Amino acid sequence: MEKNTVKISPNGQITIPPDIQEKLGLLPGTEIQLEVIGDILQIRKPRTLSRGKQLIAAIRGKATSGLTTNDIMQATRDS
């Protein structure tokens, strides 16, 4: 496990050392996730969704049938 110590700037920013940026493929503009676990600050690249999950996320809430889930379930059961 690599350990590095960095300082927080007056603006609350830190600089990720270049070797770590390169190792993880962190380019300018890359979004990262921060998670606090007890007294640990964990920084990680967000996991990318699978292609299927990306498609589901893209179409979620876009249905225009006007039917409720219950209507659809009832129609499915009736057929």
JONOR-V112236 format. One record per helix or strand of 2 or more residues. SS is the DSSP state (H for helix, E for strand). FROM is the first residue (numbers start at 1). TO is the last residue. If there is no record, write none. Layout:
ss:SS from:FROM to:TO
ss:SS from:FROM to:TO
This chain:
ss:H from:18 to:24
ss:E from:32 to:37
ss:E from:40 to:45
ss:H from:51 to:59
ss:H from:69 to:78
